Amino acid sequence: MTQISSDLHDLTVAQLATLLGERRVSALETAQHFLARAKAHTEFGAFLDLQPDATLAQARAADARLAAGSAGPLTGVPLAHKDIFVTRDFATTAGSKMLQGYQSPFDATVVAKLGAGVPGAAAGAGMVTLGKLNCDEFAMGSANENSAFGPVKNPWDNTRVSGGSSGGSAAAVAARLTPAATGTDTGGSIRQPASFCGVTGIKPTYGRASRYGMVAFASSLDQAGPLARSAEDCALLLSAMCGPDPDRDSTSLDVPAEDFTRSLNADLAGLRIGIPAEFFGDGLAPDVRTAIDVALKEFEQLGAKLVPISLPRTELSIPVYYIIAPAEASSNLSRFDGVKFGFRAKQYTDLNDMYLQTREQGFGDEVKRRIMIGTYVLSHGYYDAYYLQAQKIRRMIADDFQQAFKVCDVIAGPVAPTVAWKLGGHSDPLSDYLADIFTLPASLAGLPGMSLPVGFGAGHLPVGMQLIGNYLTEARLLNVAHRFQQATDWHTAKPQGI
């Protein structure tokens, strides 16, 4: 066994997997290296929980599998989980005081599939969990400033936001604290932080990955996905994460797991890339547009053809999302009342007062704001006027995409209108909501979407390009991104001093 090198953290998931598979480095050495980095770089606020004993025990188990020749392609590779997934060996808070100190008796399906496996089913991928990552409270936010445990800072500029709600995941990957991380995407919460932090992330088709064990925000929108440095890495992770889970998640698709790496080197000649006019209007910052335009020219050099398309209801996605998502959140978060688990107020006069004080003290401002909005739109007299109408428009937004896919294979555009803004720079919550304009439509339609680094904007801050595909076309999206990354090196850039 060779001595671990000092630059092990600069290797991708695929490169680490090769070293581990060839027994040139052990899973234990690798885990120790990344744990040391996580402890040394607390300035970003990325990790919420580290349990070195649990991590090293998983690493030893991975080494045993590797020695026995029963390992998979990801065995022994470290990763960290967004703190929205419940984990048996690590605390789960969902970024909220309401769950501070909570420890689950089981692992979420995604965690189990990437790790030791689901009990009674096939063995998992054998990856080693480093810890739990900070996130906006109950995944509600676009900047990772809503966590009860402090904001996550962007490794490219620690005065900037990392994006939300998977900002801890994106920041940890960008800072080389972990080679990969899980995230969740409800309205853009994988794609937007990936863009802001200069990493690659993908939200698969709704239902591709099980939601079992994922603390719910908006159940018809929440979807798990990976963040890593490259499309190749994301393909490896997504292959392990996906698959039906009918006994635990009734919304999981009855679609077999697949190898998303199978077509990573397919030619892009003749690929039709749709360019929505609505994504390139006056609200798009010039520096972001320049980076996207240069990337589109690179795709043309690779043989793709740009096709103008329209997604006419793009602007309606904001009001539609901010009716549907809060409505579902209002229902999902009603279980946090201080009775069975989680935080309970210390002083109260009766049962009703306990509910009131617990929820007032346990939830942050943004969560309370969305609960109130959701309760309002579901109340008698407003359900038909707001919630039902929003669901009808949601269907029309999905139809717009299907019309577009008649003339194109994938859709490309910006992830966010600007690069990462200053911490505290959006004092008005509406500013955060408006920043989701380009990611919300695909979420409402349940389509797969991803972000890949394509350059830098103002302040040398990363710019991500969004790729959106039709249902169950993750393999194509990953191939398109992979071919771009073979021709460019934006995904290899790292923050200064990292």
C-alpha positions as CSV (number, residue, x, y, z in Angstrom):
1,M,0.0,0.0,0.0
2,T,1.5,3.3,-1.1
3,Q,1.7,6.3,1.2
4,I,-1.2,8.6,0.6
5,S,-0.3,11.7,-1.5
6,S,-0.8,15.2,-0.3
7,D,-3.0,16.1,-3.3
8,L,-5.4,13.1,-3.0
9,H,-8.3,15.6,-2.5
10,D,-7.6,17.0,-6.0
11,L,-8.6,13.6,-7.6
12,T,-12.1,13.1,-9.0
13,V,-14.4,10.3,-7.9
14,A,-13.4,8.3,-11.0
15,Q,-9.7,8.7,-10.3
16,L,-10.1,7.8,-6.6
17,A,-12.2,4.7,-7.6
18,T,-9.3,3.6,-9.9
19,L,-6.7,4.0,-7.2
20,L,-8.8,2.1,-4.7
21,G,-9.7,-0.6,-7.1
22,E,-6.0,-1.1,-7.9
23,R,-5.2,-1.2,-4.2
24,R,-2.8,1.7,-4.6
25,V,-4.4,3.5,-1.7
26,S,-6.7,2.2,1.0
27,A,-10.2,3.4,1.9
28,L,-9.0,4.0,5.4
29,E,-6.2,6.3,4.3
30,T,-8.5,8.1,2.0
31,A,-11.1,8.7,4.7
32,Q,-8.5,9.9,7.1
33,H,-7.2,12.4,4.5
34,F,-10.6,13.9,3.9
35,L,-11.6,14.0,7.5
36,A,-8.5,16.0,8.2
37,R,-9.4,18.4,5.5
38,A,-12.9,18.8,6.8
39,K,-11.6,19.6,10.3
40,A,-9.0,22.0,8.9
41,H,-11.4,24.0,6.8
42,T,-14.4,25.0,9.0
43,E,-14.4,28.5,7.6
44,F,-16.9,27.7,5.0
45,G,-19.5,26.3,7.4
46,A,-20.1,23.3,5.1
47,F,-20.2,20.4,7.6
48,L,-22.7,20.1,10.4
49,D,-21.7,16.7,11.8
50,L,-18.6,14.6,11.7
51,Q,-18.4,11.2,13.4
52,P,-14.8,10.0,12.7
53,D,-15.3,6.6,14.4
54,A,-18.3,5.8,12.2
55,T,-16.5,7.0,9.1
56,L,-13.4,5.0,9.7
57,A,-15.5,1.9,10.5
58,Q,-17.2,2.2,7.1
59,A,-13.7,2.7,5.5
60,R,-12.4,-0.5,7.1
61,A,-15.5,-2.4,5.8
62,A,-14.8,-1.0,2.3
63,D,-11.2,-2.2,2.5
64,A,-12.5,-5.7,3.4
65,R,-14.7,-5.7,0.4
66,L,-11.9,-4.5,-1.8
67,A,-9.5,-7.2,-0.4
68,A,-12.2,-9.9,-0.9
69,G,-12.7,-8.9,-4.6
70,S,-16.4,-8.2,-3.9
71,A,-16.2,-4.4,-4.4
72,G,-18.2,-2.2,-6.8
73,P,-16.8,0.7,-8.9
74,L,-17.4,3.2,-6.0
75,T,-16.4,1.1,-3.0
76,G,-14.2,3.1,-0.6
77,V,-14.8,6.5,-2.3
78,P,-15.7,9.1,0.3
79,L,-18.8,11.3,0.1
80,A,-20.9,13.5,2.3
81,H,-24.7,13.8,2.6
82,K,-26.9,16.9,2.6
83,D,-28.4,17.1,6.1
84,I,-31.8,16.5,4.6
85,F,-31.2,12.7,4.4
86,V,-31.7,10.8,7.6
87,T,-28.6,8.7,8.6
88,R,-28.2,6.1,11.3
89,D,-24.7,7.0,12.3
90,F,-24.9,10.8,12.0
91,A,-27.3,13.5,13.4
92,T,-30.0,14.8,11.0
93,T,-31.2,18.3,11.5
94,A,-32.4,19.5,8.1
95,G,-30.6,22.7,9.0
96,S,-33.3,23.4,11.6
97,K,-33.4,24.0,15.4
98,M,-36.6,21.9,15.3
99,L,-34.5,18.8,14.7
100,Q,-31.3,19.7,16.5
101,G,-29.7,16.5,18.0
102,Y,-32.1,14.1,16.2
103,Q,-30.6,10.8,15.2
104,S,-32.5,8.5,12.9
105,P,-32.7,4.8,13.6
106,F,-32.3,4.1,9.8
107,D,-30.7,5.3,6.7
108,A,-32.5,7.0,3.8
109,T,-32.7,4.8,0.7
110,V,-30.3,7.0,-1.2
111,V,-27.8,6.9,1.7
112,A,-28.1,3.1,2.0
113,K,-27.7,2.6,-1.8
114,L,-24.5,4.6,-1.9
115,G,-23.3,3.0,1.3
116,A,-23.8,-0.5,2.8
117,G,-27.1,-1.2,1.0
118,V,-30.8,-1.4,1.8
119,P,-31.5,-4.1,4.4
120,G,-32.8,-7.3,2.7
121,A,-31.7,-6.1,-0.7
122,A,-28.5,-6.1,-2.7
123,A,-25.3,-4.7,-1.2
124,G,-24.9,-1.0,-1.7
125,A,-22.1,0.8,-3.6
126,G,-19.8,0.8,-0.5
127,M,-19.0,4.5,-0.4
128,V,-17.8,6.0,2.9
129,T,-19.8,8.7,4.6
130,L,-17.6,11.6,5.8
131,G,-20.4,13.5,7.5
132,K,-23.5,15.7,7.1
133,L,-23.6,19.0,5.2
134,N,-25.2,22.3,6.0
135,C,-28.3,23.3,4.1
136,D,-31.1,25.9,4.2
137,E,-33.6,25.0,6.9
138,F,-35.9,22.2,5.5
139,A,-34.3,22.9,2.1
140,M,-36.1,26.3,1.9
141,G,-33.8,28.9,0.3
142,S,-31.6,30.0,-2.6
143,A,-28.5,31.1,-0.7
144,N,-27.9,28.8,2.3
145,E,-28.4,31.7,4.6
146,N,-31.5,30.2,6.2
147,S,-29.8,27.4,8.2
148,A,-30.2,27.6,11.9
149,F,-26.5,26.8,12.2
150,G,-25.2,29.6,10.2
151,P,-24.6,30.3,6.4
152,V,-22.4,28.4,4.1
153,K,-19.8,30.6,2.5
154,N,-18.7,30.3,-1.1
155,P,-15.1,28.9,-1.5
156,W,-14.5,31.2,-4.4
157,D,-15.2,34.3,-2.3
158,N,-16.2,33.8,1.4
159,T,-18.1,37.0,1.3
160,R,-20.5,35.4,-1.2
161,V,-23.4,32.9,-0.8
162,S,-22.9,29.3,-1.9
163,G,-26.4,29.0,-3.2
164,G,-29.2,27.0,-1.8
165,S,-30.5,24.8,-0.5
166,S,-27.7,22.3,-1.2
167,G,-25.0,25.0,-0.6
168,G,-23.1,22.9,1.9
169,S,-22.8,20.1,-0.7
170,A,-21.6,22.4,-3.5
171,A,-19.2,24.3,-1.2
172,A,-17.7,21.1,0.2
173,V,-17.1,19.7,-3.3
174,A,-15.6,23.0,-4.5
175,A,-13.4,23.3,-1.5
176,R,-12.1,19.7,-2.0
177,L,-13.5,18.7,1.4
178,T,-15.2,15.7,-0.3
179,P,-15.0,14.4,-3.8
180,A,-18.8,14.1,-4.0
181,A,-22.0,14.9,-2.1
182,T,-25.7,14.3,-2.2
183,G,-28.1,17.1,-2.6
184,T,-31.8,17.6,-3.2
185,D,-33.5,19.8,-5.8
186,T,-37.0,21.1,-5.2
187,G,-36.9,24.3,-7.4
188,G,-33.2,24.4,-8.4
189,S,-31.4,23.5,-5.1
190,I,-28.8,21.2,-6.8
191,R,-28.3,23.2,-10.0
192,Q,-28.1,26.7,-8.6
193,P,-25.5,26.0,-5.8
194,A,-23.5,23.9,-8.3
195,S,-23.4,26.9,-10.6
196,F,-22.4,29.4,-7.9
197,C,-19.6,27.1,-6.6
198,G,-18.3,25.9,-10.0
199,V,-19.1,22.2,-9.7
200,T,-21.3,19.8,-11.6
201,G,-24.7,18.7,-10.3
202,I,-27.8,16.8,-11.7
203,K,-31.4,16.6,-10.7
204,P,-32.8,13.4,-12.3
205,T,-36.4,12.9,-13.5
206,Y,-38.8,13.1,-10.6
207,G,-39.2,9.6,-9.1
208,R,-35.8,8.3,-10.4
209,A,-34.3,8.3,-6.9
210,S,-36.2,7.3,-3.8
211,R,-37.4,10.0,-1.4
212,Y,-37.7,7.6,1.5
213,G,-35.7,9.0,4.4
214,M,-35.5,12.5,2.9
215,V,-37.0,15.1,5.2
216,A,-39.9,16.4,3.1
217,F,-40.3,20.0,1.9
218,A,-42.6,19.7,-1.1
219,S,-43.3,16.1,-1.9
220,S,-44.3,16.5,-5.6
221,L,-41.1,18.4,-6.3
222,D,-38.3,17.1,-4.0
223,Q,-35.7,14.9,-5.8
224,A,-32.3,13.7,-4.8
225,G,-29.2,14.0,-7.0
226,P,-25.4,14.1,-6.8
227,L,-22.9,16.9,-6.9
228,A,-19.3,16.3,-7.9
229,R,-16.6,17.8,-10.0
230,S,-17.5,16.3,-13.4
231,A,-20.3,14.8,-15.3
232,E,-18.5,11.4,-15.3
233,D,-18.5,11.5,-11.5
234,C,-22.2,12.4,-11.4
235,A,-22.9,9.5,-13.8
236,L,-21.2,7.1,-11.5
237,L,-23.1,8.3,-8.4
238,L,-26.4,8.6,-10.1
239,S,-26.1,5.0,-11.3
240,A,-25.9,3.9,-7.7
241,M,-28.6,6.2,-6.4
242,C,-31.4,5.5,-8.7
243,G,-33.9,2.6,-9.0
244,P,-37.5,1.8,-7.9
245,D,-38.3,1.7,-4.2
246,P,-42.0,0.7,-4.2
247,D,-42.1,-0.6,-0.6
248,R,-40.8,2.7,0.8
249,D,-41.7,5.4,-1.7
250,S,-44.9,5.3,-3.6
251,T,-43.7,8.1,-5.9
252,S,-40.6,6.2,-7.1
253,L,-40.8,5.3,-10.7
254,D,-41.0,1.6,-11.7
255,V,-37.9,2.1,-13.9
256,P,-34.9,-0.2,-13.4
257,A,-31.6,1.3,-12.3
258,E,-29.2,1.9,-15.2
259,D,-25.6,2.6,-15.9
260,F,-25.5,6.3,-16.8
261,T,-21.8,6.0,-17.8
262,R,-22.7,3.7,-20.8
263,S,-22.8,6.4,-23.4
264,L,-20.5,9.1,-22.0
265,N,-18.4,9.2,-25.2
266,A,-21.2,9.4,-27.7
267,D,-20.7,11.9,-30.6
268,L,-22.6,15.1,-30.4
269,A,-22.8,15.5,-34.1
270,G,-26.4,16.4,-35.0
271,L,-27.5,17.1,-31.5
272,R,-30.2,19.7,-31.4
273,I,-29.8,22.1,-28.5
274,G,-32.9,24.3,-27.8
275,I,-32.3,27.9,-26.8
276,P,-35.3,29.3,-25.0
277,A,-35.8,33.0,-25.9
278,E,-37.3,33.5,-22.4
279,F,-34.0,32.5,-20.7
280,F,-32.0,35.3,-22.5
281,G,-34.0,38.4,-21.7
282,D,-33.2,41.7,-20.0
283,G,-32.9,40.1,-16.6
284,L,-29.9,38.0,-17.5
285,A,-26.6,39.7,-16.4
286,P,-24.2,40.4,-19.3
287,D,-21.3,38.5,-17.7
288,V,-23.4,35.4,-17.3
289,R,-24.7,35.7,-20.9
290,T,-21.2,36.1,-22.3
291,A,-20.1,32.8,-20.5
292,I,-23.1,31.0,-21.8
293,D,-22.7,32.2,-25.3
294,V,-19.1,31.1,-25.4
295,A,-20.1,27.7,-24.1
296,L,-22.8,27.4,-26.8
297,K,-20.2,28.1,-29.5
298,E,-18.1,25.3,-28.1
299,F,-21.1,23.0,-28.4
300,E,-21.4,24.0,-32.1
301,Q,-17.7,23.2,-32.6
302,L,-18.5,19.7,-31.2
303,G,-21.2,19.2,-33.9
304,A,-24.3,20.3,-32.1
305,K,-26.9,22.6,-33.7
306,L,-28.6,25.5,-31.9
307,V,-32.3,25.7,-32.3
308,P,-34.4,28.6,-31.2
309,I,-37.4,27.6,-29.0
310,S,-39.9,29.2,-26.7
311,L,-41.1,28.3,-23.2
312,P,-43.8,30.9,-23.0
313,R,-44.9,30.3,-19.4
314,T,-41.5,30.7,-17.9
315,E,-42.4,33.8,-15.9
316,L,-45.5,32.0,-14.5
317,S,-43.2,29.4,-12.9
318,I,-42.4,31.7,-10.0
319,P,-45.9,32.3,-8.7
320,V,-46.9,28.7,-9.5
321,Y,-44.0,27.3,-7.6
322,Y,-44.4,29.7,-4.6
323,I,-48.0,28.5,-4.3
324,I,-47.5,24.8,-4.7
325,A,-44.3,24.4,-2.8
326,P,-45.5,26.3,0.4
327,A,-48.8,24.5,0.3
328,E,-47.0,21.1,0.4
329,A,-44.6,22.4,3.0
330,S,-47.4,23.6,5.2
331,S,-48.8,20.0,5.2
332,N,-45.5,18.3,5.6
333,L,-44.2,20.4,8.4
334,S,-47.4,20.1,10.5
335,R,-45.8,17.0,12.1
336,F,-43.2,19.1,13.9
337,D,-45.3,20.0,16.9
338,G,-43.0,19.1,19.9
339,V,-45.0,16.0,20.8
340,K,-43.2,13.0,19.4
341,F,-39.7,14.1,18.5
342,G,-37.5,17.1,17.9
343,F,-37.5,20.4,19.7
344,R,-40.0,21.3,22.3
345,A,-40.4,24.7,24.0
346,K,-39.4,24.7,27.6
347,Q,-42.2,27.0,28.9
348,Y,-45.8,26.8,27.9
349,T,-49.2,26.9,29.7
350,D,-51.2,24.2,27.9
351,L,-51.2,21.9,24.9
352,N,-52.1,24.6,22.4
353,D,-49.5,26.9,23.9
354,M,-46.9,24.2,23.6
355,Y,-47.7,23.8,19.9
356,L,-47.5,27.6,19.4
357,Q,-44.3,28.2,21.4
358,T,-42.5,25.1,19.9
359,R,-43.2,26.1,16.3
360,E,-42.5,29.8,17.0
361,Q,-39.1,29.1,18.6
362,G,-38.2,26.0,16.5
363,F,-38.7,27.3,13.0
364,G,-36.8,30.1,11.3
365,D,-38.3,33.1,9.6
366,E,-38.3,31.7,6.0
367,V,-39.9,28.4,7.0
368,K,-42.6,30.2,9.0
369,R,-43.2,32.5,6.0
370,R,-43.7,29.5,3.7
371,I,-45.9,27.7,6.2
372,M,-48.2,30.8,6.4
373,I,-48.3,31.2,2.6
374,G,-49.1,27.5,2.2
375,T,-51.8,27.4,4.9
376,Y,-53.4,30.5,3.3
377,V,-53.6,29.1,-0.2
378,L,-55.0,25.8,1.1
379,S,-57.6,27.4,3.3
380,H,-61.4,27.4,2.5
381,G,-62.2,29.9,-0.2
382,Y,-58.7,30.2,-1.5
383,Y,-57.9,26.6,-2.6
384,D,-59.8,26.9,-5.9
385,A,-58.6,30.5,-6.6
386,Y,-54.9,29.8,-5.9
387,Y,-53.7,26.2,-5.4
388,L,-56.0,24.6,-8.1
389,Q,-55.2,27.3,-10.7
390,A,-51.4,26.8,-10.0
391,Q,-51.7,23.1,-10.6
392,K,-53.4,23.8,-13.9
393,I,-50.7,26.2,-15.0
394,R,-48.1,23.6,-13.9
395,R,-49.5,21.2,-16.4
396,M,-49.3,23.8,-19.1
397,I,-45.6,24.5,-18.2
398,A,-44.9,20.8,-18.7
399,D,-46.8,20.9,-22.0
400,D,-44.5,23.8,-23.1
401,F,-41.5,21.6,-22.7
402,Q,-43.1,18.7,-24.7
403,Q,-43.7,21.1,-27.5
404,A,-40.1,22.2,-27.4
405,F,-38.7,18.7,-27.4
406,K,-40.4,18.1,-30.7
407,V,-37.7,20.3,-32.3
408,C,-34.7,19.8,-30.0
409,D,-33.0,17.0,-28.0
410,V,-31.8,19.0,-25.0
411,I,-32.4,22.6,-23.8
412,A,-29.6,24.9,-22.7
413,G,-29.4,28.2,-20.9
414,P,-28.3,29.9,-17.7
415,V,-28.9,28.4,-14.3
416,A,-29.2,31.8,-12.5
417,P,-29.5,35.4,-13.7
418,T,-26.3,36.4,-11.9
419,V,-23.2,35.0,-10.3
420,A,-23.3,34.4,-6.5
421,W,-24.4,37.5,-4.6
422,K,-23.0,38.9,-1.4
423,L,-24.0,37.3,1.9
424,G,-26.9,39.3,3.1
425,G,-27.2,40.9,-0.3
426,H,-30.9,39.9,-0.7
427,S,-32.6,41.4,2.3
428,D,-36.0,41.0,0.6
429,P,-37.1,37.3,0.3
430,L,-38.7,38.1,-3.1
431,S,-35.2,38.7,-4.5
432,D,-34.3,35.1,-3.7
433,Y,-37.5,33.9,-5.2
434,L,-36.9,35.8,-8.5
435,A,-33.4,34.3,-8.8
436,D,-35.0,30.9,-9.3
437,I,-36.6,31.9,-12.6
438,F,-34.6,29.5,-14.8
439,T,-34.6,26.5,-12.6
440,L,-38.2,26.4,-11.5
441,P,-39.8,25.3,-14.9
442,A,-38.0,22.0,-15.1
443,S,-38.8,21.2,-11.5
444,L,-42.5,21.9,-11.9
445,A,-42.5,19.7,-15.0
446,G,-40.5,16.9,-13.2
447,L,-37.8,16.9,-15.9
448,P,-34.1,16.1,-15.4
449,G,-31.8,19.1,-15.3
450,M,-28.1,19.7,-14.5
451,S,-25.5,22.4,-14.1
452,L,-22.0,22.3,-15.4
453,P,-19.3,25.0,-15.1
454,V,-18.7,27.0,-18.3
455,G,-16.6,30.0,-17.2
456,F,-16.4,32.9,-14.9
457,G,-18.3,36.2,-14.5
458,A,-17.8,39.3,-12.5
459,G,-15.4,39.0,-9.6
460,H,-14.0,35.8,-11.1
461,L,-17.0,33.9,-9.8
462,P,-18.2,30.7,-11.5
463,V,-21.0,30.6,-14.1
464,G,-22.9,27.4,-14.7
465,M,-24.9,26.3,-17.8
466,Q,-28.2,24.5,-17.3
467,L,-29.0,21.5,-19.5
468,I,-32.6,20.2,-19.4
469,G,-33.7,16.9,-21.0
470,N,-37.0,15.1,-21.5
471,Y,-38.1,12.5,-19.0
472,L,-35.6,9.7,-18.3
473,T,-32.9,11.1,-20.5
474,E,-30.3,11.6,-17.8
475,A,-27.8,9.5,-19.8
476,R,-28.0,11.9,-22.7
477,L,-27.6,15.0,-20.5
478,L,-24.6,13.5,-18.8
479,N,-23.0,12.6,-22.1
480,V,-23.6,16.2,-23.5
481,A,-21.9,17.6,-20.4
482,H,-19.1,15.1,-20.4
483,R,-18.2,15.8,-24.0
484,F,-18.1,19.5,-23.2
485,Q,-15.9,18.8,-20.2
486,Q,-13.5,16.7,-22.4
487,A,-13.1,19.7,-24.7
488,T,-12.8,22.4,-21.9
489,D,-11.2,22.6,-18.4
490,W,-13.7,24.8,-16.5
491,H,-14.7,21.9,-14.3
492,T,-11.0,21.5,-13.2
493,A,-10.6,25.0,-11.9
494,K,-10.5,25.4,-8.1
495,P,-10.7,28.3,-5.7
496,Q,-7.5,30.1,-4.8
497,G,-5.8,28.6,-1.7
498,I,-7.7,25.4,-1.8
